C-alpha cells in the first residue's frame, strides 16, 4: 500500500509513507485541518505524499512546523488524528 498511514505510538503521532517515518508529539500539535488549496498555503511546510493525483490535503500545524499530507482519504485521516488527540487529552 502506497498511502499515508497514521498511528498512535505512546505520546506521538506517527506518520508513515513509503520509507519515511515522522513522529510528532501530541503535545506539539496545535491544529489539524483540511486544506482546499493545491499545494498548501504554508511555503515552508513539510509535504508528505504525492501532490499529483491526490485530491485532498490534511494540514497538521505544530508549535514549530506545518505538515501537509497529500491523500485521497483526507477526512478519514483527519478524524483518526483528532481521535488520537482526544484520547491523549482524556488520559491527562
C-alpha positions, 0 to 999 in steps of 0.5 A: 500500500502506497498511502499515508498511514497514521498511528498512535505510538505512546505520546506521538503521532506517527506518520508513515509513507513509503520509507519515511517515518515522522513522529510528532508529539501530541503535545506539539500539535496545535491544529489539524485541518483540511486544506482546499488549496493545491499545494498548501498555503504554508511555503515552508511546510513539510509535504508528505505524499504525492501532490499529483493525483491526490485530491485532498490535503490534511494540514497538521500545524505544530508549535514549530512546523506545518505538515501537509499530507497529500491523500485521497482519504483526507477526512478519514485521516483527519478524524483518526488524528483528532481521535488520537488527540482526544484520547491523549487529552482524556488520559491527562 
